[in-house]
């Protein structure tokens, strides 16, 4: 199986000025192709660091993909470093890329500077990957290793994400021509409501009995729960599916309604699909989450089919005036209480005329907690045609993490009440 290393170049990544999204994108595409990514590294804008690190990557990998450092300014030194690494002493102008550069400058109404023109200057020994969206071309080098007994492919792509993404199909095509890729099979199941450590304990016996060819990974996320990913590297997809199918059936028996989806499913997706299937609608009433629940639901295409809207009743007067929460309830029990959450859910369901409603009232922090209701306390209520129920949960985290977890917990409470689980 072909393996790969992804290398991003730039001090801006190392100092945290920008987030490296390129590595994630490239890794996903290589995975689809059947190339296993073993390493991801980031390197400074220093020629010796670039050369030494890429040399090491080449010694370990069949394919190395580098992004960044191809711009027109003096700190963009990737091209020169790769020329030295590959033993190229001559450069040439790539006329196709030069025409693109000239056209880009013309459209932008700027003159063709020497710096722009020289972006079409490439090492003689490289294969140019034409960049139609920017001025810096991609490059491919074939590098000998192991005393010349084998070779690695080295690709250099622009660091601008949309330019990189547009060039990647050319890289994929070059790799496919090697005819050496194998299937990489992944199957994921999504759980919610079980902490990672408890989940590991519940499935310990099942995990211990997995075939050697199957690798298991735990992928926790406060918004989607803990995802369990089964992976098989090599072989055929048909054989992998046959191996994994009975394992998944056993896992469903162990975890029951804690399992809610497969692969990239989210709570909002499975809830939306279910409501659409039963032709029902949903509304939300939010206080501490400030519209986060509504944002998750409306992030999905076609949300208007099942979702009517939300009342963000952050101030108590909004609870009184729009949701018809009794003032006496808040005076006696407080806004963060079962009684208030129940009235919020009933009120928004009545106001927006929906089949179901979910409400959330809590203390996200960092202030506002008490001994009885510490920061991280949340009351959730779910209302439907013949029920209105509430539950309390408490989390430990900073404000944003609490808001995220509050929102997901509210959705999961609705999911459980609707009886949605992976069958």
Secondary structure, DSSP 4 states (H G I P E B T S, - for coil): --EEEEEEE-HHHHTTSS---HHHHHHHHHHHHT-EEEEEEEE-S-HHHHHHHHHHHHHH-SEEEEES--SSSTT--HHHHHHHHHT---EEE-HHHHHHHHHHHHHHT----HHHHGGGEEETTSEEE--SSSSSPEEEEEEEETTTTEEEEEEEE-SSHHHHHHHHHHHHHHHHTT-----EEEEEEEE-SS-HHHHHHHTHHHHHTS-TT-EEEEEEETTTEEEEEEEEESS-HHHHHHHHHHHHHHHHHHHGGGEEEETT--HHHHHHHHHHHTT--EEEEESTTTTHHHHHHHTSTTGGGTEEEEEE--SHHHHHHTT---HHHHHHH-SSSHHHHHHHHHHHHHHHT-SEEEEEEE--SSS---SSS-TTEEEEEEEETTEEEEEEEE--S-HHHHHHHHHHHHHHHHHHHHT----
